[in-house]
Structures are given as C-alpha cells and as structure tokens.
Amino acid sequence: MLLVNPPSYITPSDFQSMPIDFDLSSYNTTQIQDILTRASGAVNAYLRRSLLATERTVRFYGAGSNSLALDERPILYVKKIQFVQPGASGYILPVQYVLVDGLKGELVLYSPLELQGVGEFAVFPRGLPLDITYGVGYGYNPTTPPAFTTVDLPTVIATLAAGQYAVGVTTKTMWGETLPTWSTVTTATGTFQVTAGSVLGAYLYRVFVAPIVAGNVAAAQAAATLVAEIPAVTFGGVPSVGIVSSLTPPFGYFPEAVPTSDSSQIALPQEIREAVRLLAMQIIFEQNNLSNRGIMRTESGRKSITWRSTEGNSGRGIPLYAEQAMALLAPHSLQEIF
C-alpha cells in the first residue's frame, strides 16, 4: 500500500519555493503536481525501485539470533510481527520488545532484563516464518504527538507542589521528536500519572511540565522542561504509563526544554529532491520549447509531411537537466548498490 498520494517526492509548494528557470504563472497546482509526479516516476525508473513510503506485509524467516534484517531502509515503523502457524492463528510478538533500527533496516528483539540476568535471551527462532507489517521509504510521516490523560495518584516521595501545571507530551522516533500535545493539569497530591496512547513509529514518549503562574498558560508551556520518559508499547495495544512527581529530569538526564520544531520524520535525501527538481524543469522546458514543434518532412521511398510535437533532448540547446539528475541519483540506484 503506497502511503504517498499523489506519488511524488516533493509537493507543488515545495517545488515553487526552489530555484526554477521558468515562469510558472501559467501553471495551476494540479498541473504542477502532474509534472512532479512524472518527474518522480522518472526517478523511480532510473533507480529501478521506488523509495516513496509504502506499507507492506512480508514473510521473513528467523536466523536464530535476536536480530532480523528486513533488507530495506529507512524503516518508518513496525505495526505487527506474527508467527505463522498452519491451521491456527499465529502468535503475535509484542512490538514493545522490538527495537527498530530504521537506518539499518534491522529489528532487534529484547527479552526482559530479569531473564537476561540468568543468561536467557529472546531470539527469532531459526527458520520460523514471520509475517511482518511495516512502513518503509520517504515522504510520509506516521508520527504524531500522543493523546494522553492524567490522573492524581496517592502522594509518594515527591517535590512537586500541589497546584496547576502545563503538561506537554511528545513522541520520540529514531529520527527526532514531534512537537508536544498540551493539557492543563491540577494535582492535589503532587503526584500524577500520565497515560499516553500509542503512535506508529514511536519508541518513547517524553513529558514536559511547568507550573502555571497567575493563569499564564502560554508562559508555562514555553518554560516547561523534561520530567519523565515513557517507553512506547505495542501500537494499538495497552497505553503507555508514566508517573510525574518532580520538576527535575530523570536520573542521568540533562535538563531539556520543549522542542520548538518537529524533527520526527526522516528527511528526503537532498540528491533525490534535487533530481526531481531538475527533471521537472526538463518537462517544463520541453513543453514550452517552440523549436521542438512544427512541420517535419521525411523521405523514405516517398515524400511525407508529419507534425513534430517534440524531439526531446535533441541537441537544440536544451539544458542537461536529465544528465545532472542521473548523476545525483547514481548512489541510490540498485545497479550501483549491487
């Protein structure tokens, strides 16, 4: 299932913000999108694969270790890992025990620490079939700030005073972090529980808190600092839970302010972005190059007159956009990788 629609590496607004050699005032957004979709298709044809984000379910076989290579990257998320059992519903492996290395395209399976202490490690059994549903590629960000709820807990050893607080929760991914979802929380005990809903692509939820002074919520949100981290659990499963009882960061952490920009999505490689720009400009040039249009006379046993709509890159002074694009794409092409 393609996750990018229309299937283009860059958007019309992104393209219009880039250096362009032509006047686009006569093109509407739909026409520009069509050009970018065609340019992206040309990129895929040269690469001999598509790097546009896709969700797929693929069967893999365990290697008898705690790691499993998916042979693709970048991995955006893993939604489900299911052992295949003929004639029965396969056992679904809890995704919270799997670390996704998105850049390497590898899954690493962890067992609880108490089992590791006695020499027991979880592995993907050798030869056991696994159906894995995951997202891979560029141009799609499945990650959002989590929805969350709070509830007061009985007082524990806490330094958090009773009162009103601004609470923000972000989603942490392999690539970065989302902006926070905010809520105003009033605690009477000085200790409250944060329950975060599951988000695709998450491996941590981070909680930022600051007291609200004189009713100024905006000032509290701007001053909030990291007070807790909550490990993510299975997508669609039991929500993740963390406890806040202090305004100090977790042990071993430096103080951190609330992020001011969303960095949770892996960036499209600059060379692919530039190649799409170049190929789009070539399409526009071909459409507007009057020297490529007119009446053409050919003689092959008899005289004939035909209409020439375009000759493409035919040595008529056309810029070398395609050649430049291919040079940029070479490191990503399958013919270069293998």
Short mmCIF file of the C-alpha atoms (twelve columns), coordinates in Angstrom:
data_MODEL
# 
_entry.id   MODEL 
# 
loop_
_atom_site.group_PDB 
_atom_site.id 
_atom_site.type_symbol 
_atom_site.label_atom_id 
_atom_site.label_alt_id 
_atom_site.label_comp_id 
_atom_site.label_asym_id 
_atom_site.label_seq_id 
_atom_site.Cartn_x 
_atom_site.Cartn_y 
_atom_site.Cartn_z 
_atom_site.pdbx_PDB_model_num 
ATOM 1   C CA . MET A 1   0.000  0.000   0.000   1 
ATOM 2   C CA . LEU A 2   1.525  3.283   -1.152  1 
ATOM 3   C CA . LEU A 3   1.491  5.831   1.672   1 
ATOM 4   C CA . VAL A 4   2.242  8.860   -0.534  1 
ATOM 5   C CA . ASN A 5   -0.598 10.182  -2.686  1 
ATOM 6   C CA . PRO A 6   -0.022 11.713  -5.196  1 
ATOM 7   C CA . PRO A 7   3.117  9.568   -5.721  1 
ATOM 8   C CA . SER A 8   5.644  12.399  -5.719  1 
ATOM 9   C CA . TYR A 9   8.807  13.021  -3.720  1 
ATOM 10  C CA . ILE A 10  8.127  16.756  -3.369  1 
ATOM 11  C CA . THR A 11  4.965  18.871  -3.245  1 
ATOM 12  C CA . PRO A 12  3.998  21.751  -5.571  1 
ATOM 13  C CA . SER A 13  4.586  24.319  -2.808  1 
ATOM 14  C CA . ASP A 14  7.996  22.803  -2.097  1 
ATOM 15  C CA . PHE A 15  8.876  22.904  -5.808  1 
ATOM 16  C CA . GLN A 16  7.737  26.519  -6.192  1 
ATOM 17  C CA . SER A 17  9.995  27.539  -3.296  1 
ATOM 18  C CA . MET A 18  13.064 26.080  -5.078  1 
ATOM 19  C CA . PRO A 19  15.176 27.813  -7.757  1 
ATOM 20  C CA . ILE A 20  13.291 27.416  -11.074 1 
ATOM 21  C CA . ASP A 21  14.425 28.581  -14.502 1 
ATOM 22  C CA . PHE A 22  10.905 29.155  -15.833 1 
ATOM 23  C CA . ASP A 23  7.846  31.295  -15.175 1 
ATOM 24  C CA . LEU A 24  5.190  29.055  -13.586 1 
ATOM 25  C CA . SER A 25  2.442  31.695  -13.512 1 
ATOM 26  C CA . SER A 26  0.525  29.897  -16.271 1 
ATOM 27  C CA . TYR A 27  0.520  26.576  -14.375 1 
ATOM 28  C CA . ASN A 28  -2.048 25.745  -11.713 1 
ATOM 29  C CA . THR A 29  -1.356 23.475  -8.734  1 
ATOM 30  C CA . THR A 30  -2.856 20.411  -10.439 1 
ATOM 31  C CA . GLN A 31  -0.604 20.840  -13.480 1 
ATOM 32  C CA . ILE A 32  2.499  21.314  -11.315 1 
ATOM 33  C CA . GLN A 33  1.587  18.205  -9.319  1 
ATOM 34  C CA . ASP A 34  1.271  16.232  -12.572 1 
ATOM 35  C CA . ILE A 35  4.753  17.368  -13.619 1 
ATOM 36  C CA . LEU A 36  6.224  16.408  -10.240 1 
ATOM 37  C CA . THR A 37  4.518  13.001  -10.352 1 
ATOM 38  C CA . ARG A 38  6.017  12.354  -13.798 1 
ATOM 39  C CA . ALA A 39  9.448  13.531  -12.640 1 
ATOM 40  C CA . SER A 40  9.212  11.233  -9.595  1 
ATOM 41  C CA . GLY A 41  8.300  8.349   -11.900 1 
ATOM 42  C CA . ALA A 42  11.424 9.074   -13.952 1 
ATOM 43  C CA . VAL A 43  13.468 8.961   -10.741 1 
ATOM 44  C CA . ASN A 44  11.995 5.547   -9.863  1 
ATOM 45  C CA . ALA A 45  12.682 4.241   -13.371 1 
ATOM 46  C CA . TYR A 46  16.345 5.169   -13.089 1 
ATOM 47  C CA . LEU A 47  16.662 3.791   -9.549  1 
ATOM 48  C CA . ARG A 48  14.890 0.565   -10.629 1 
ATOM 49  C CA . ARG A 49  12.847 0.814   -7.432  1 
ATOM 50  C CA . SER A 50  10.585 3.259   -5.630  1 
ATOM 51  C CA . LEU A 51  11.703 4.998   -2.446  1 
ATOM 52  C CA . LEU A 52  8.264  6.501   -1.834  1 
ATOM 53  C CA . ALA A 53  6.853  5.421   1.535   1 
ATOM 54  C CA . THR A 54  4.958  2.114   1.390   1 
ATOM 55  C CA . GLU A 55  3.342  -0.204  3.922   1 
ATOM 56  C CA . ARG A 56  3.712  -3.889  3.181   1 
ATOM 57  C CA . THR A 57  3.490  -7.287  4.857   1 
ATOM 58  C CA . VAL A 58  6.456  -9.533  4.020   1 
ATOM 59  C CA . ARG A 59  7.369  -13.031 5.206   1 
ATOM 60  C CA . PHE A 60  10.777 -13.381 6.807   1 
ATOM 61  C CA . TYR A 61  12.490 -16.327 8.496   1 
ATOM 62  C CA . GLY A 62  14.243 -16.190 11.851  1 
ATOM 63  C CA . ALA A 63  18.031 -16.540 11.873  1 
ATOM 64  C CA . GLY A 64  18.338 -17.962 15.403  1 
ATOM 65  C CA . SER A 65  19.555 -14.645 16.829  1 
ATOM 66  C CA . ASN A 66  17.938 -11.611 18.420  1 
ATOM 67  C CA . SER A 67  18.288 -9.554  15.208  1 
ATOM 68  C CA . LEU A 68  16.454 -9.756  11.908  1 
ATOM 69  C CA . ALA A 69  17.387 -7.809  8.760   1 
ATOM 70  C CA . LEU A 70  14.429 -6.541  6.721   1 
ATOM 71  C CA . ASP A 71  16.750 -5.738  3.782   1 
ATOM 72  C CA . GLU A 72  15.065 -2.359  3.295   1 
ATOM 73  C CA . ARG A 73  15.527 1.122   4.682   1 
ATOM 74  C CA . PRO A 74  14.558 3.545   6.037   1 
ATOM 75  C CA . ILE A 75  12.024 1.679   8.189   1 
ATOM 76  C CA . LEU A 76  9.350  4.107   9.384   1 
ATOM 77  C CA . TYR A 77  7.524  1.791   11.766  1 
ATOM 78  C CA . VAL A 78  6.704  -1.831  12.515  1 
ATOM 79  C CA . LYS A 79  2.989  -2.442  13.044  1 
ATOM 80  C CA . LYS A 80  2.811  -6.189  13.587  1 
ATOM 81  C CA . ILE A 81  5.069  -9.266  13.854  1 
ATOM 82  C CA . GLN A 82  3.171  -12.531 13.621  1 
ATOM 83  C CA . PHE A 83  4.485  -16.098 13.794  1 
ATOM 84  C CA . VAL A 84  2.922  -18.164 11.004  1 
ATOM 85  C CA . GLN A 85  1.191  -21.351 12.152  1 
ATOM 86  C CA . PRO A 86  -0.640 -23.509 9.576   1 
ATOM 87  C CA . GLY A 87  -4.231 -24.157 10.591  1 
ATOM 88  C CA . ALA A 88  -4.178 -21.749 13.522  1 
ATOM 89  C CA . SER A 89  -3.994 -18.071 14.343  1 
ATOM 90  C CA . GLY A 90  -0.337 -17.144 14.601  1 
ATOM 91  C CA . TYR A 91  1.127  -15.773 17.810  1 
ATOM 92  C CA . ILE A 92  1.705  -12.011 17.636  1 
ATOM 93  C CA . LEU A 93  5.014  -10.858 19.090  1 
ATOM 94  C CA . PRO A 94  4.648  -7.798  21.374  1 
ATOM 95  C CA . VAL A 95  6.228  -4.965  19.399  1 
ATOM 96  C CA . GLN A 96  7.348  -3.188  22.585  1 
ATOM 97  C CA . TYR A 97  10.148 -5.770  22.893  1 
ATOM 98  C CA . VAL A 98  11.487 -4.922  19.423  1 
ATOM 99  C CA . LEU A 99  13.892 -2.068  18.739  1 
ATOM 100 C CA . VAL A 100 13.589 -0.831  15.165  1 
ATOM 101 C CA . ASP A 101 16.860 0.411   13.666  1 
ATOM 102 C CA . GLY A 102 15.353 2.422   10.840  1 
ATOM 103 C CA . LEU A 103 18.598 3.418   9.116   1 
ATOM 104 C CA . LYS A 104 19.978 -0.144  9.018   1 
ATOM 105 C CA . GLY A 105 16.606 -1.752  8.300   1 
ATOM 106 C CA . GLU A 106 17.020 -4.167  11.202  1 
ATOM 107 C CA . LEU A 107 14.890 -5.407  14.098  1 
ATOM 108 C CA . VAL A 108 16.495 -6.258  17.440  1 
ATOM 109 C CA . LEU A 109 14.475 -8.373  19.872  1 
ATOM 110 C CA . TYR A 110 14.946 -7.848  23.610  1 
ATOM 111 C CA . SER A 111 13.818 -10.045 26.482  1 
ATOM 112 C CA . PRO A 112 13.006 -8.678  29.939  1 
ATOM 113 C CA . LEU A 113 16.116 -7.775  31.924  1 
ATOM 114 C CA . GLU A 114 15.334 -10.281 34.676  1 
ATOM 115 C CA . LEU A 115 15.652 -13.116 32.146  1 
ATOM 116 C CA . GLN A 116 18.847 -11.684 30.671  1 
ATOM 117 C CA . GLY A 117 20.366 -11.740 34.150  1 
ATOM 118 C CA . VAL A 118 20.202 -15.540 34.174  1 
ATOM 119 C CA . GLY A 119 21.536 -15.892 30.655  1 
ATOM 120 C CA . GLU A 120 18.211 -16.159 28.843  1 
ATOM 121 C CA . PHE A 121 17.753 -14.063 25.704  1 
ATOM 122 C CA . ALA A 122 14.840 -13.825 23.321  1 
ATOM 123 C CA . VAL A 123 15.625 -14.793 19.704  1 
ATOM 124 C CA . PHE A 124 13.858 -15.048 16.384  1 
ATOM 125 C CA . PRO A 125 13.850 -18.879 16.119  1 
ATOM 126 C CA . ARG A 126 15.865 -20.182 13.175  1 
ATOM 127 C CA . GLY A 127 13.705 -20.955 10.169  1 
ATOM 128 C CA . LEU A 128 10.449 -19.889 11.834  1 
ATOM 129 C CA . PRO A 129 8.274  -17.903 9.386   1 
ATOM 130 C CA . LEU A 130 7.271  -14.408 10.498  1 
ATOM 131 C CA . ASP A 131 4.829  -12.106 8.727   1 
ATOM 132 C CA . ILE A 132 5.964  -8.541  9.446   1 
ATOM 133 C CA . THR A 133 3.859  -5.469  8.613   1 
ATOM 134 C CA . TYR A 134 5.978  -2.327  8.366   1 
ATOM 135 C CA . GLY A 135 6.334  1.044   6.655   1 
ATOM 136 C CA . VAL A 136 9.401  1.925   4.609   1 
ATOM 137 C CA . GLY A 137 10.532 4.834   2.430   1 
ATOM 138 C CA . TYR A 138 10.348 8.622   2.212   1 
ATOM 139 C CA . GLY A 139 7.622  11.233  2.014   1 
ATOM 140 C CA . TYR A 140 5.303  10.055  4.782   1 
ATOM 141 C CA . ASN A 141 5.363  10.802  8.488   1 
ATOM 142 C CA . PRO A 142 3.150  8.452   10.553  1 
ATOM 143 C CA . THR A 143 4.233  10.014  13.835  1 
ATOM 144 C CA . THR A 144 2.083  12.460  15.763  1 
ATOM 145 C CA . PRO A 145 2.125  13.753  19.332  1 
ATOM 146 C CA . PRO A 146 0.227  11.265  21.503  1 
ATOM 147 C CA . ALA A 147 -3.172 11.819  23.004  1 
ATOM 148 C CA . PHE A 148 -2.822 11.473  26.764  1 
ATOM 149 C CA . THR A 149 -4.753 11.579  30.009  1 
ATOM 150 C CA . THR A 150 -3.699 12.323  33.588  1 
ATOM 151 C CA . VAL A 151 -4.942 11.195  36.987  1 
ATOM 152 C CA . ASP A 152 -3.807 12.019  40.511  1 
ATOM 153 C CA . LEU A 153 -2.074 9.270   42.487  1 
ATOM 154 C CA . PRO A 154 -1.610 8.911   46.239  1 
ATOM 155 C CA . THR A 155 1.285  11.051  47.471  1 
ATOM 156 C CA . VAL A 156 4.706  9.418   47.213  1 
ATOM 157 C CA . ILE A 157 8.141  10.883  47.896  1 
ATOM 158 C CA . ALA A 158 7.632  13.979  45.756  1 
ATOM 159 C CA . THR A 159 8.908  17.518  45.359  1 
ATOM 160 C CA . LEU A 160 6.018  18.611  43.144  1 
ATOM 161 C CA . ALA A 161 3.763  21.080  44.919  1 
ATOM 162 C CA . ALA A 162 0.017  20.761  44.676  1 
ATOM 163 C CA . GLY A 163 -1.376 23.140  42.066  1 
ATOM 164 C CA . GLN A 164 -1.931 23.729  38.352  1 
ATOM 165 C CA . TYR A 165 0.603  22.713  35.695  1 
ATOM 166 C CA . ALA A 166 1.059  22.813  31.926  1 
ATOM 167 C CA . VAL A 167 1.855  19.286  30.737  1 
ATOM 168 C CA . GLY A 168 3.122  18.514  27.237  1 
ATOM 169 C CA . VAL A 169 3.890  15.079  25.786  1 
ATOM 170 C CA . THR A 170 5.977  14.475  22.651  1 
ATOM 171 C CA . THR A 171 6.660  11.369  20.569  1 
ATOM 172 C CA . LYS A 172 10.295 10.340  20.112  1 
ATOM 173 C CA . THR A 173 11.314 8.444   16.957  1 
ATOM 174 C CA . MET A 174 14.570 7.136   15.511  1 
ATOM 175 C CA . TRP A 175 14.914 10.426  13.627  1 
ATOM 176 C CA . GLY A 176 13.851 13.029  16.158  1 
ATOM 177 C CA . GLU A 177 10.850 14.286  18.098  1 
ATOM 178 C CA . THR A 178 7.391  15.749  17.499  1 
ATOM 179 C CA . LEU A 179 6.005  18.944  18.932  1 
ATOM 180 C CA . PRO A 180 4.035  18.347  22.154  1 
ATOM 181 C CA . THR A 181 0.361  17.808  22.819  1 
ATOM 182 C CA . TRP A 182 -0.610 20.103  25.716  1 
ATOM 183 C CA . SER A 183 -3.002 19.825  28.623  1 
ATOM 184 C CA . THR A 184 -3.607 21.764  31.845  1 
ATOM 185 C CA . VAL A 185 -3.423 19.540  34.915  1 
ATOM 186 C CA . THR A 186 -4.389 20.297  38.508  1 
ATOM 187 C CA . THR A 187 -2.891 17.961  41.123  1 
ATOM 188 C CA . ALA A 188 -3.887 17.859  44.773  1 
ATOM 189 C CA . THR A 189 -1.329 15.215  45.808  1 
ATOM 190 C CA . GLY A 190 1.807  16.384  43.985  1 
ATOM 191 C CA . THR A 191 1.950  13.112  42.035  1 
ATOM 192 C CA . PHE A 192 0.049  12.277  38.866  1 
ATOM 193 C CA . GLN A 193 0.072  9.561   36.242  1 
ATOM 194 C CA . VAL A 194 0.390  10.275  32.505  1 
ATOM 195 C CA . THR A 195 -1.147 7.693   30.165  1 
ATOM 196 C CA . ALA A 196 -0.148 8.124   26.513  1 
ATOM 197 C CA . GLY A 197 -1.974 6.499   23.604  1 
ATOM 198 C CA . SER A 198 0.084  4.506   21.097  1 
ATOM 199 C CA . VAL A 199 1.580  6.184   17.998  1 
ATOM 200 C CA . LEU A 200 3.101  4.478   14.946  1 
ATOM 201 C CA . GLY A 201 6.880  4.834   14.793  1 
ATOM 202 C CA . ALA A 202 7.291  5.806   18.458  1 
ATOM 203 C CA . TYR A 203 9.777  4.299   20.856  1 
ATOM 204 C CA . LEU A 204 9.489  6.886   23.656  1 
ATOM 205 C CA . TYR A 205 7.014  9.472   24.903  1 
ATOM 206 C CA . ARG A 206 8.565  12.449  26.706  1 
ATOM 207 C CA . VAL A 207 6.754  14.504  29.332  1 
ATOM 208 C CA . PHE A 208 7.422  18.248  29.825  1 
ATOM 209 C CA . VAL A 209 5.969  20.122  32.814  1 
ATOM 210 C CA . ALA A 210 5.967  23.651  34.268  1 
ATOM 211 C CA . PRO A 211 3.800  25.354  36.926  1 
ATOM 212 C CA . ILE A 212 1.165  27.806  35.724  1 
ATOM 213 C CA . VAL A 213 1.709  31.170  37.435  1 
ATOM 214 C CA . ALA A 214 -1.070 33.788  37.565  1 
ATOM 215 C CA . GLY A 215 -3.054 31.844  34.981  1 
ATOM 216 C CA . ASN A 216 -0.433 32.368  32.236  1 
ATOM 217 C CA . VAL A 217 -0.635 29.013  30.396  1 
ATOM 218 C CA . ALA A 218 1.448  30.163  27.380  1 
ATOM 219 C CA . ALA A 219 4.350  31.191  29.621  1 
ATOM 220 C CA . ALA A 220 4.225  27.838  31.419  1 
ATOM 221 C CA . GLN A 221 4.279  25.936  28.117  1 
ATOM 222 C CA . ALA A 222 7.312  27.926  26.951  1 
ATOM 223 C CA . ALA A 223 9.126  27.256  30.262  1 
ATOM 224 C CA . ALA A 224 8.289  23.525  30.525  1 
ATOM 225 C CA . THR A 225 11.205 21.119  30.933  1 
ATOM 226 C CA . LEU A 226 11.641 17.351  30.637  1 
ATOM 227 C CA . VAL A 227 10.487 15.473  33.748  1 
ATOM 228 C CA . ALA A 228 9.803  11.906  32.529  1 
ATOM 229 C CA . GLU A 229 10.220 9.461   29.644  1 
ATOM 230 C CA . ILE A 230 7.729  6.682   28.954  1 
ATOM 231 C CA . PRO A 231 8.747  3.638   26.854  1 
ATOM 232 C CA . ALA A 232 6.340  3.020   23.983  1 
ATOM 233 C CA . VAL A 233 4.314  -0.198  23.873  1 
ATOM 234 C CA . THR A 234 2.605  -2.151  21.112  1 
ATOM 235 C CA . PHE A 235 0.839  0.007   18.547  1 
ATOM 236 C CA . GLY A 236 -2.872 -0.237  19.208  1 
ATOM 237 C CA . GLY A 237 -2.253 -2.102  22.478  1 
ATOM 238 C CA . VAL A 238 -2.193 -1.110  26.142  1 
ATOM 239 C CA . PRO A 239 -1.394 2.613   26.584  1 
ATOM 240 C CA . SER A 240 1.983  3.681   27.950  1 
ATOM 241 C CA . VAL A 241 2.081  4.918   31.542  1 
ATOM 242 C CA . GLY A 242 4.496  7.217   33.378  1 
ATOM 243 C CA . ILE A 243 4.495  8.987   36.764  1 
ATOM 244 C CA . VAL A 244 5.325  12.643  37.437  1 
ATOM 245 C CA . SER A 245 6.262  13.677  40.978  1 
ATOM 246 C CA . SER A 246 9.027  16.218  40.397  1 
ATOM 247 C CA . LEU A 247 10.124 19.082  38.134  1 
ATOM 248 C CA . THR A 248 13.624 17.633  37.802  1 
ATOM 249 C CA . PRO A 249 14.644 15.497  34.783  1 
ATOM 250 C CA . PRO A 250 15.005 11.708  35.065  1 
ATOM 251 C CA . PHE A 251 18.191 10.444  36.726  1 
ATOM 252 C CA . GLY A 252 21.156 10.741  34.390  1 
ATOM 253 C CA . TYR A 253 19.476 13.274  32.076  1 
ATOM 254 C CA . PHE A 254 20.436 16.869  31.476  1 
ATOM 255 C CA . PRO A 255 17.614 19.438  31.646  1 
ATOM 256 C CA . GLU A 256 15.837 19.799  28.302  1 
ATOM 257 C CA . ALA A 257 13.415 22.427  27.046  1 
ATOM 258 C CA . VAL A 258 10.328 21.734  24.947  1 
ATOM 259 C CA . PRO A 259 11.183 21.176  21.235  1 
ATOM 260 C CA . THR A 260 10.181 24.102  19.014  1 
ATOM 261 C CA . SER A 261 10.098 22.212  15.693  1 
ATOM 262 C CA . ASP A 262 9.040  18.760  14.516  1 
ATOM 263 C CA . SER A 263 12.042 16.579  13.640  1 
ATOM 264 C CA . SER A 264 10.263 13.202  13.835  1 
ATOM 265 C CA . GLN A 265 10.363 12.478  10.080  1 
ATOM 266 C CA . ILE A 266 13.421 11.259  8.192   1 
ATOM 267 C CA . ALA A 267 14.394 13.841  5.591   1 
ATOM 268 C CA . LEU A 268 14.335 13.025  1.882   1 
ATOM 269 C CA . PRO A 269 17.969 12.803  0.676   1 
ATOM 270 C CA . GLN A 270 18.931 16.109  -0.906  1 
ATOM 271 C CA . GLU A 271 20.164 14.458  -4.095  1 
ATOM 272 C CA . ILE A 272 16.716 12.889  -4.742  1 
ATOM 273 C CA . ARG A 273 14.984 16.183  -4.042  1 
ATOM 274 C CA . GLU A 274 17.330 17.977  -6.463  1 
ATOM 275 C CA . ALA A 275 16.907 15.273  -9.132  1 
ATOM 276 C CA . VAL A 276 13.116 15.709  -9.069  1 
ATOM 277 C CA . ARG A 277 13.567 19.479  -9.430  1 
ATOM 278 C CA . LEU A 278 15.857 19.046  -12.452 1 
ATOM 279 C CA . LEU A 279 13.597 16.506  -14.170 1 
ATOM 280 C CA . ALA A 280 10.536 18.681  -13.548 1 
ATOM 281 C CA . MET A 281 12.314 21.638  -15.161 1 
ATOM 282 C CA . GLN A 282 13.172 19.470  -18.163 1 
ATOM 283 C CA . ILE A 283 9.488  18.550  -18.583 1 
ATOM 284 C CA . ILE A 284 8.527  22.227  -18.411 1 
ATOM 285 C CA . PHE A 285 11.248 23.164  -20.903 1 
ATOM 286 C CA . GLU A 286 10.084 20.513  -23.372 1 
ATOM 287 C CA . GLN A 287 6.510  21.725  -23.088 1 
ATOM 288 C CA . ASN A 288 7.478  25.324  -23.840 1 
ATOM 289 C CA . ASN A 289 10.356 24.915  -26.314 1 
ATOM 290 C CA . LEU A 290 8.924  26.170  -29.611 1 
ATOM 291 C CA . SER A 291 11.954 24.937  -31.555 1 
ATOM 292 C CA . ASN A 292 10.736 21.406  -30.850 1 
ATOM 293 C CA . ARG A 293 7.425  21.959  -32.599 1 
ATOM 294 C CA . GLY A 294 6.397  22.358  -36.226 1 
ATOM 295 C CA . ILE A 295 6.132  20.616  -39.605 1 
ATOM 296 C CA . MET A 296 8.676  17.903  -40.390 1 
ATOM 297 C CA . ARG A 297 9.252  16.459  -43.885 1 
ATOM 298 C CA . THR A 298 10.690 12.961  -44.230 1 
ATOM 299 C CA . GLU A 299 11.616 10.953  -47.314 1 
ATOM 300 C CA . SER A 300 11.705 7.189   -47.140 1 
ATOM 301 C CA . GLY A 301 10.787 5.893   -50.578 1 
ATOM 302 C CA . ARG A 302 8.120  8.559   -50.795 1 
ATOM 303 C CA . LYS A 303 7.568  12.074  -49.562 1 
ATOM 304 C CA . SER A 304 5.519  12.632  -46.409 1 
ATOM 305 C CA . ILE A 305 4.782  15.525  -44.121 1 
ATOM 306 C CA . THR A 306 4.178  14.942  -40.396 1 
ATOM 307 C CA . TRP A 307 3.630  17.078  -37.325 1 
ATOM 308 C CA . ARG A 308 6.555  17.093  -34.925 1 
ATOM 309 C CA . SER A 309 5.358  17.732  -31.368 1 
ATOM 310 C CA . THR A 310 8.719  17.257  -29.622 1 
ATOM 311 C CA . GLU A 311 12.178 15.920  -30.239 1 
ATOM 312 C CA . GLY A 312 13.227 15.706  -26.594 1 
ATOM 313 C CA . ASN A 313 16.876 16.248  -25.734 1 
ATOM 314 C CA . SER A 314 17.992 16.578  -29.357 1 
ATOM 315 C CA . GLY A 315 20.913 18.954  -29.229 1 
ATOM 316 C CA . ARG A 316 18.825 22.109  -29.669 1 
ATOM 317 C CA . GLY A 317 20.401 23.870  -26.718 1 
ATOM 318 C CA . ILE A 318 18.301 22.067  -24.142 1 
ATOM 319 C CA . PRO A 319 19.917 22.219  -20.672 1 
ATOM 320 C CA . LEU A 320 21.423 18.952  -19.442 1 
ATOM 321 C CA . TYR A 321 18.872 18.544  -16.666 1 
ATOM 322 C CA . ALA A 322 18.448 14.776  -17.103 1 
ATOM 323 C CA . GLU A 323 22.184 14.084  -17.145 1 
ATOM 324 C CA . GLN A 324 22.647 16.106  -13.975 1 
ATOM 325 C CA . ALA A 325 19.746 14.284  -12.298 1 
ATOM 326 C CA . MET A 326 21.105 10.842  -13.195 1 
ATOM 327 C CA . ALA A 327 24.488 11.707  -11.728 1 
ATOM 328 C CA . LEU A 328 22.829 12.711  -8.458  1 
ATOM 329 C CA . LEU A 329 20.763 9.515   -8.307  1 
ATOM 330 C CA . ALA A 330 23.594 7.079   -9.069  1 
ATOM 331 C CA . PRO A 331 24.443 6.271   -5.409  1 
ATOM 332 C CA . HIS A 332 20.803 5.240   -4.764  1 
ATOM 333 C CA . SER A 333 20.352 3.110   -7.877  1 
ATOM 334 C CA . LEU A 334 20.102 -0.672  -7.478  1 
ATOM 335 C CA . GLN A 335 22.594 -1.079  -10.297 1 
ATOM 336 C CA . GLU A 336 25.110 0.829   -8.152  1 
ATOM 337 C CA . ILE A 337 24.237 -0.837  -4.846  1 
ATOM 338 C CA . PHE A 338 24.531 -4.439  -6.076  1 
# 
